[in-house]
């Protein structure tokens, strides 16, 4: 015989708002199980003699709400297997009630008939309490599992289940990742009942309102009206870029193409590298923003032309990261970084195999627009993967000496610039190979040498200026002494 489990919503207010049919059913019940005893209706019905058994003690047993809800639902199902059960929850059973969702999922598997009755959602009462129209768009979020990236600050946000100061603190900290510390929010307690409280507070004081925190407390966050407060939101950035490229946008931005933006992307990438090398956090923020701007502009150009959007770009990289990290997003086990890199290369090779064109070179995947030193390194790495490499660095050093000798021969000839250029190129390419064997990025080494020269030369300039002379007035010996002084001081 199939047993019954009736789930009843107690509404958001007091006994006056309870439907008559639900009231009669509760009055006839020998006992009513409730998730929590903390509700105005339960207080009034208890005074009328209705017997309630709560699961409040379950909250004390577990550190996570998921475990609480699992145990409550399991206890209800076990009891329903023996007898018919009435289970009452605050508000409407289908709004912000995880135990109800678990019961609906598991009940049929255990031959238990589940019905849902009555109960006004707390949302109706809350909309009325804070005087908003949800047609403008709103989010209902769980305060016990709030995630920053789920927040849409341009909509009404209602955050439920703000039981205590701990949950309120977590809600506050999550909101402060997107909103100013002094942003005004509303604490709404027991909306729709005689005990209703609506209190406006600044965000940083949200968890200090002990009197307003209970099982019936929600937080209402109004939509952000100050455009500057939306600057942290990715949708706002996308909106700004679309505006720049729109009919009333910037003439410069509107005329850009993928090709015209290439120099700027290269320039911004190098400026980011410079900020990283200088360990300048503020500079890194600015330069990352400039690189992101290039990504957004290219994506907007493509969207304007009907080719692709930034969503396609994000989808592509997300799918690639999940695909190439099966040890994180799948069941693959790895023992360390080396095995991770091996798996990465194998997955990448498998992906490329589907794209292979007859006659295509292994080296074709190395970008032709890369800076020369970086491209040289990448070409060498590709060749080394198939065994075209020296066994150790000794052979590479021998090759360096050979290239120097060949270069010296060309230097002794007249009108021989082309051959000298070629031999210099060979020498540079071989030195890149030396760097590769030592695990040094040749481009970074060259950048470091450039910075070192810049610092020392500017130091010499300052000394020349202090001496009251010009560079032309200083002997090479004096300048060399200045150079050595710069070296000694760590420039």
C-alpha positions as semicolon CSV with decimal commas, in nm:
position;residue;x (nm);y (nm);z (nm)
1;X;0,000;0,000;0,000
2;X;0,132;0,342;-0,094
3;X;0,177;0,575;0,205
4;X;0,115;0,950;0,195
5;X;0,347;1,238;0,273
6;X;0,163;1,570;0,265
7;X;0,383;1,880;0,244
8;X;0,207;2,194;0,365
9;X;0,324;2,552;0,327
10;X;0,270;2,768;0,634
11;X;0,293;3,090;0,437
12;X;0,510;3,389;0,508
13;X;0,286;3,559;0,763
14;X;0,067;3,474;1,057
15;X;-0,240;3,256;1,110
16;X;-0,478;3,509;0,952
17;X;-0,317;3,449;0,612
18;X;-0,339;3,067;0,627
19;X;-0,598;2,916;0,387
20;X;-0,898;2,767;0,571
21;X;-0,847;2,421;0,423
22;X;-0,485;2,408;0,537
23;X;-0,585;2,535;0,883
24;X;-0,846;2,256;0,920
25;X;-0,596;1,992;0,807
26;X;-0,339;2,105;1,060
27;X;-0,598;2,113;1,337
28;X;-0,705;1,754;1,260
29;X;-0,347;1,620;1,255
30;X;-0,237;1,416;1,552
31;X;0,115;1,546;1,498
32;X;0,277;1,773;1,239
33;X;0,648;1,752;1,153
34;X;0,816;2,085;1,080
35;X;1,160;2,177;0,950
36;X;1,187;2,451;1,211
37;X;0,966;2,554;1,500
38;X;1,052;2,922;1,444
39;X;0,743;3,048;1,257
40;X;0,450;3,273;1,364
41;X;0,185;3,021;1,247
42;X;0,339;2,740;1,450
43;X;0,344;2,960;1,760
44;X;-0,028;3,041;1,721
45;X;-0,136;2,686;1,634
46;X;0,063;2,546;1,926
47;X;-0,143;2,774;2,151
48;X;-0,453;2,614;1,998
49;X;-0,330;2,265;2,085
50;X;-0,172;2,147;1,760
51;X;0,130;1,925;1,830
52;X;0,448;1,994;1,632
53;X;0,775;1,801;1,614
54;X;1,067;2,000;1,467
55;X;1,399;1,904;1,314
56;X;1,580;2,200;1,468
57;X;1,824;1,971;1,651
58;X;1,949;1,836;1,316
59;X;2,103;2,177;1,241
60;X;2,334;2,135;1,540
61;X;2,470;1,802;1,417
62;X;2,617;1,908;1,083
63;X;2,859;2,171;0,960
64;X;2,696;2,195;0,615
65;X;2,332;2,261;0,528
66;X;2,338;1,993;0,257
67;X;2,387;1,727;0,522
68;X;2,107;1,877;0,732
69;X;1,860;1,861;0,445
70;X;1,965;1,508;0,352
71;X;1,907;1,380;0,706
72;X;1,571;1,556;0,743
73;X;1,443;1,417;0,412
74;X;1,564;1,066;0,500
75;X;1,394;1,075;0,842
76;X;1,069;1,191;0,679
77;X;1,077;0,915;0,419
78;X;1,149;0,647;0,680
79;X;0,853;0,767;0,885
80;X;0,629;0,786;0,577
81;X;0,708;0,421;0,506
82;X;0,535;0,337;0,836
83;X;0,250;0,592;0,847
84;X;0,100;0,894;0,674
85;X;0,294;1,211;0,750
86;X;0,222;1,582;0,744
87;X;0,534;1,793;0,697
88;X;0,503;2,172;0,723
89;X;0,755;2,426;0,595
90;X;0,770;2,807;0,601
91;X;0,633;2,996;0,298
92;X;0,548;2,788;-0,010
93;X;0,690;2,432;-0,033
94;X;0,827;2,494;-0,382
95;X;1,021;2,811;-0,297
96;X;1,363;2,787;-0,129
97;X;1,292;2,448;0,033
98;X;1,570;2,200;-0,040
99;X;1,414;1,927;0,174
100;X;1,103;1,937;-0,046
101;X;1,312;1,892;-0,360
102;X;1,486;1,592;-0,205
103;X;1,151;1,439;-0,104
104;X;1,007;1,485;-0,454
105;X;1,317;1,317;-0,596
106;X;1,334;1,020;-0,358
107;X;0,968;0,961;-0,262
108;X;0,848;0,786;-0,579
109;X;1,145;0,548;-0,565
110;X;1,023;0,434;-0,223
111;X;0,653;0,405;-0,321
112;X;0,556;0,713;-0,118
113;X;0,285;0,942;-0,253
114;X;0,376;1,309;-0,206
115;X;0,126;1,595;-0,220
116;X;0,186;1,966;-0,187
117;X;-0,069;2,207;-0,042
118;X;-0,114;2,573;0,048
119;X;0,125;2,836;0,164
120;X;0,189;3,179;0,022
121;X;0,549;3,229;-0,083
122;X;0,750;3,471;0,126
123;X;0,833;3,643;-0,204
124;X;0,488;3,804;-0,232
125;X;0,517;3,943;0,119
126;X;0,873;4,055;0,063
127;X;0,791;4,237;-0,262
128;X;0,522;4,420;-0,072
129;X;0,747;4,491;0,226
130;X;1,022;4,657;0,017
131;X;0,775;4,794;-0,242
132;X;0,929;4,656;-0,562
133;X;0,788;4,522;-0,888
134;X;0,972;4,201;-0,988
135;X;0,889;4,262;-1,354
136;X;1,213;4,463;-1,365
137;X;1,397;4,135;-1,310
138;X;1,501;3,974;-0,985
139;X;1,711;3,691;-0,845
140;X;1,625;3,462;-0,557
141;X;1,948;3,331;-0,405
142;X;2,040;3,103;-0,116
143;X;2,235;3,286;0,153
144;X;2,397;2,961;0,266
145;X;2,547;2,897;-0,078
146;X;2,602;3,241;-0,227
147;X;2,851;3,260;-0,516
148;X;2,995;3,589;-0,642
149;X;2,956;3,508;-1,011
150;X;2,584;3,437;-0,965
151;X;2,516;3,795;-0,861
152;X;2,343;4,023;-1,114
153;X;2,376;4,361;-0,951
154;X;2,164;4,536;-1,214
155;X;1,857;4,338;-1,093
156;X;1,663;4,314;-0,768
157;X;1,835;4,050;-0,552
158;X;1,659;3,861;-0,273
159;X;1,888;3,647;-0,060
160;X;1,701;3,404;0,161
161;X;1,794;3,180;0,454
162;X;2,007;3,442;0,630
163;X;1,964;3,258;0,960
164;X;2,240;3,404;1,176
165;X;2,545;3,627;1,192
166;X;2,769;3,360;1,035
167;X;2,552;3,334;0,723
168;X;2,507;3,713;0,722
169;X;2,885;3,755;0,733
170;X;2,937;3,523;0,436
171;X;2,663;3,705;0,244
172;X;2,823;4,040;0,326
173;X;3,170;3,933;0,213
174;X;3,036;3,787;-0,111
175;X;2,835;4,100;-0,190
176;X;3,136;4,321;-0,110
177;X;3,326;4,152;-0,392
178;X;3,092;4,331;-0,632
179;X;2,949;4,622;-0,435
180;X;3,096;4,911;-0,232
181;X;3,124;4,855;0,143
182;X;2,868;5,133;0,207
183;X;2,610;5,011;-0,044
184;X;2,264;5,016;0,116
185;X;2,072;4,689;0,154
186;X;1,760;4,586;0,344
187;X;1,712;4,322;0,613
188;X;1,356;4,186;0,598
189;X;1,235;3,972;0,888
190;X;0,904;3,782;0,899
191;X;0,768;3,960;0,591
192;X;0,387;3,961;0,581
193;X;0,339;3,888;0,951
194;X;0,259;4,107;1,250
195;X;0,629;4,073;1,342
196;X;0,751;4,212;1,007
197;X;1,068;4,423;1,023
198;X;1,228;4,606;0,730
199;X;1,559;4,768;0,817
200;X;1,795;4,955;0,584
201;X;2,164;4,905;0,663
202;X;2,497;4,970;0,494
203;X;2,651;4,653;0,360
204;X;2,950;4,638;0,593
205;X;2,716;4,630;0,895
206;X;2,494;4,350;0,764
207;X;2,617;4,085;1,007
208;X;2,591;4,314;1,311
209;X;2,208;4,322;1,318
210;X;2,158;4,037;1,564
211;X;1,796;4,123;1,649
212;X;1,689;4,097;1,284
213;X;1,856;3,763;1,204
214;X;1,638;3,452;1,220
215;X;1,496;3,169;1,012
216;X;1,254;3,423;0,862
217;X;1,518;3,680;0,756
218;X;1,605;3,770;0,397
219;X;1,831;4,035;0,251
220;X;1,706;4,258;-0,028
221;X;1,967;4,424;-0,250
222;X;1,826;4,695;-0,482
223;X;1,956;4,718;-0,838
224;X;2,268;4,928;-0,880
225;X;2,183;5,261;-1,040
226;X;2,530;5,419;-1,027
227;X;2,696;5,310;-1,352
228;X;3,045;5,336;-1,199
229;X;2,949;5,067;-0,946
230;X;2,889;4,829;-1,238
231;X;3,241;4,870;-1,377
232;X;3,348;4,545;-1,207
233;X;3,081;4,353;-1,402
234;X;3,181;4,179;-1,725
235;X;2,842;4,254;-1,890
236;X;2,907;4,624;-1,831
237;X;3,243;4,602;-2,010
238;X;3,074;4,426;-2,300
239;X;2,809;4,699;-2,308
240;X;3,077;4,972;-2,313
241;X;3,268;4,811;-2,602
242;X;2,946;4,765;-2,802
243;X;2,865;5,132;-2,741
244;X;3,210;5,242;-2,860
245;X;3,156;5,047;-3,182
246;X;2,789;5,149;-3,214
247;X;2,630;5,411;-3,440
248;X;2,688;5,689;-3,185
249;X;3,022;5,554;-3,071
250;X;3,383;5,663;-3,112
251;X;3,501;5,731;-3,473
252;X;3,837;5,569;-3,400
253;X;3,688;5,252;-3,249
254;X;3,430;5,220;-3,526
255;X;3,690;5,215;-3,804
256;X;3,916;4,950;-3,647
257;X;3,961;4,606;-3,802
258;X;4,135;4,288;-3,691
259;X;4,434;4,390;-3,902
260;X;4,452;4,751;-3,782
261;X;4,452;4,641;-3,416
262;X;4,746;4,397;-3,452
263;X;5,018;4,648;-3,354
264;X;4,825;4,748;-3,041
265;X;4,787;4,389;-2,925
266;X;5,160;4,330;-2,958
267;X;5,237;4,658;-2,781
268;X;4,998;4,586;-2,491
269;X;5,136;4,234;-2,448
270;X;5,489;4,369;-2,413
271;X;5,379;4,639;-2,170
272;X;5,217;4,367;-1,959
273;X;5,541;4,169;-1,962
274;X;5,727;4,481;-1,849
275;X;5,487;4,532;-1,558
276;X;5,528;4,167;-1,458
277;X;5,908;4,196;-1,473
278;X;5,892;4,506;-1,254
279;X;5,660;4,328;-1,007
280;X;5,426;4,625;-1,036
281;X;5,084;4,497;-0,922
282;X;4,900;4,817;-1,012
283;X;5,075;4,819;-1,347
284;X;4,978;4,456;-1,408
285;X;4,611;4,543;-1,340
286;X;4,624;4,824;-1,593
287;X;4,810;4,627;-1,859
288;X;4,588;4,319;-1,820
289;X;4,296;4,555;-1,875
290;X;4,458;4,684;-2,194
291;X;4,510;4,326;-2,320
292;X;4,149;4,241;-2,231
293;X;4,039;4,552;-2,421
294;X;4,205;4,412;-2,733
295;X;4,024;4,079;-2,686
296;X;3,692;4,261;-2,644
297;X;3,747;4,484;-2,948
298;X;3,836;4,190;-3,173
299;X;3,530;4,001;-3,046
300;X;3,301;4,300;-3,100
301;X;3,435;4,350;-3,453
302;X;3,357;3,985;-3,525
303;X;3,009;4,018;-3,371
304;X;2,939;4,328;-3,581
305;X;3,035;4,126;-3,890
306;X;2,822;3,827;-3,783
307;X;3,123;3,596;-3,746
308;X;3,146;3,515;-3,373
309;X;3,101;3,675;-3,031
310;X;3,291;3,694;-2,702
311;X;3,066;3,409;-2,585
312;X;3,220;3,184;-2,852
313;X;3,567;3,287;-2,737
314;X;3,484;3,206;-2,374
315;X;3,314;2,878;-2,468
316;X;3,616;2,773;-2,671
317;X;3,873;2,834;-2,399
318;X;3,648;2,685;-2,129
319;X;3,599;2,367;-2,330
320;X;3,971;2,348;-2,404
321;X;4,070;2,388;-2,038
322;X;3,827;2,117;-1,926
323;X;3,935;1,887;-2,210
324;X;4,306;1,931;-2,143
325;X;4,278;1,890;-1,765
326;X;4,118;1,545;-1,724
327;X;4,307;1,511;-1,394
328;X;4,101;1,802;-1,259
329;X;3,767;1,769;-1,440
330;X;3,775;1,395;-1,505
331;X;3,891;1,067;-1,357
332;X;4,252;1,071;-1,483
333;X;4,519;1,037;-1,212
334;X;4,859;1,209;-1,241
335;X;5,169;1,188;-1,026
336;X;5,312;1,535;-1,088
337;X;5,377;1,830;-1,317
338;X;5,576;1,626;-1,570
339;X;5,289;1,384;-1,627
340;X;5,046;1,676;-1,652
341;X;5,254;1,826;-1,934
342;X;5,280;1,489;-2,110
343;X;4,902;1,448;-2,099
344;X;4,854;1,804;-2,222
345;X;5,076;1,745;-2,523
346;X;4,909;1,412;-2,603
347;X;4,559;1,563;-2,585
348;X;4,675;1,857;-2,795
349;X;4,826;1,620;-3,052
350;X;4,503;1,420;-3,068
351;X;4,310;1,744;-3,128
352;X;4,549;1,848;-3,402
353;X;4,529;1,504;-3,565
354;X;4,173;1,577;-3,668
355;X;4,286;1,899;-3,832
356;X;4,594;1,762;-4,012
357;X;4,624;1,849;-4,378
358;X;4,836;1,631;-4,607
359;X;5,184;1,781;-4,636
360;X;5,142;2,010;-4,336
361;X;5,462;2,054;-4,135
362;X;5,502;1,990;-3,765
363;X;5,638;2,345;-3,746
364;X;5,336;2,513;-3,907
365;X;5,156;2,547;-3,575
366;X;5,427;2,788;-3,451
367;X;5,292;3,138;-3,508
368;X;5,471;3,333;-3,780
369;X;5,404;3,664;-3,602
370;X;5,579;3,566;-3,280
371;X;5,887;3,770;-3,182
372;X;6,193;3,613;-3,346
373;X;6,357;3,479;-3,028
374;X;6,031;3,323;-2,905
375;X;5,956;3,171;-3,246
376;X;6,309;3,030;-3,268
377;X;6,263;2,860;-2,932
378;X;5,924;2,716;-3,030
379;X;6,060;2,582;-3,361
380;X;6,346;2,412;-3,177
381;X;6,108;2,261;-2,918
382;X;5,884;2,115;-3,192
383;X;6,183;1,961;-3,369
384;X;6,319;1,822;-3,041
385;X;5,991;1,639;-2,974
386;X;6,052;1,410;-3,272
387;X;6,419;1,353;-3,181
388;X;6,584;1,621;-3,396
389;X;6,806;1,754;-3,118
390;X;7,148;1,733;-2,957
391;X;7,193;1,477;-2,682
392;X;7,327;1,743;-2,445
393;X;7,436;2,106;-2,440
394;X;7,796;2,020;-2,536
395;X;7,696;1,979;-2,900
396;X;7,515;2,311;-2,895
397;X;7,824;2,490;-2,757
398;X;8,032;2,337;-3,035
399;X;7,776;2,472;-3,282
400;X;7,804;2,822;-3,125
401;X;8,182;2,815;-3,176
402;X;8,133;2,698;-3,534
403;X;7,889;2,984;-3,606
404;X;8,127;3,242;-3,452
405;X;8,409;3,117;-3,673
406;X;8,189;3,137;-3,983
407;X;8,082;3,488;-3,884
408;X;8,444;3,600;-3,843
409;X;8,521;3,474;-4,193
410;X;8,236;3,680;-4,339
411;X;8,344;3,990;-4,144
412;X;8,679;3,985;-4,326
413;X;8,515;4,010;-4,667
414;X;8,409;4,337;-4,830
415;X;8,053;4,421;-4,944
416;X;7,925;4,118;-4,763
417;X;7,634;4,247;-4,551
418;X;7,388;3,978;-4,666
419;X;7,618;3,691;-4,564
420;X;7,701;3,864;-4,234
421;X;7,328;3,901;-4,167
422;X;7,274;3,531;-4,236
423;X;7,562;3,421;-4,012
424;X;7,446;3,652;-3,732
425;X;7,102;3,494;-3,761
426;X;7,253;3,146;-3,736
427;X;7,448;3,252;-3,427
428;X;7,141;3,401;-3,260
429;X;6,939;3,088;-3,341
430;X;7,206;2,866;-3,188
431;X;7,228;3,083;-2,875
432;X;6,853;3,042;-2,837
433;X;6,917;2,667;-2,841
434;X;7,178;2,707;-2,566
435;X;6,924;2,897;-2,357
436;X;6,667;2,622;-2,418
437;X;6,902;2,356;-2,280
438;X;6,945;2,561;-1,963
439;X;6,571;2,622;-1,931
440;X;6,608;2,994;-2,003
441;X;6,360;3,186;-2,220
442;X;6,583;3,377;-2,464
443;X;6,330;3,658;-2,503
444;X;6,322;3,712;-2,126
445;X;6,701;3,706;-2,111
446;X;6,718;3,969;-2,385
447;X;6,455;4,181;-2,210
448;X;6,658;4,160;-1,888
449;X;6,971;4,269;-2,075
450;X;6,781;4,563;-2,226
451;X;6,656;4,671;-1,883
452;X;7,004;4,639;-1,738
453;X;7,152;4,851;-2,016
454;X;6,874;5,110;-1,974
455;X;6,928;5,137;-1,598
456;X;7,306;5,166;-1,627
457;X;7,296;5,415;-1,913
458;X;7,042;5,639;-1,739
459;X;7,268;5,626;-1,431
460;X;7,559;5,743;-1,647
461;X;7,337;6,021;-1,784
462;X;7,263;6,140;-1,431
463;X;7,637;6,146;-1,342
464;X;7,725;6,333;-1,660
465;X;7,454;6,588;-1,580
466;X;7,579;6,625;-1,220
467;X;7,933;6,691;-1,352
468;X;7,807;6,988;-1,553
469;X;7,945;6,841;-1,872
470;X;7,786;6,698;-2,186
471;X;7,852;6,348;-2,317
472;X;8,083;6,499;-2,579
473;X;8,294;6,656;-2,304
474;X;8,351;6,321;-2,128
475;X;8,623;6,084;-2,234
476;X;8,539;5,720;-2,303
477;X;8,749;5,633;-1,997
478;X;8,529;5,855;-1,776
479;X;8,213;5,701;-1,919
480;X;8,355;5,353;-1,859
481;X;8,424;5,446;-1,498
482;X;8,063;5,566;-1,463
483;X;7,949;5,234;-1,615
484;X;8,151;5,036;-1,364
485;X;8,009;5,248;-1,082
486;X;7,659;5,167;-1,208
487;X;7,744;4,794;-1,208
488;X;7,887;4,814;-0,857
489;X;7,564;4,974;-0,732
490;X;7,355;4,693;-0,880
491;X;7,211;4,877;-1,181
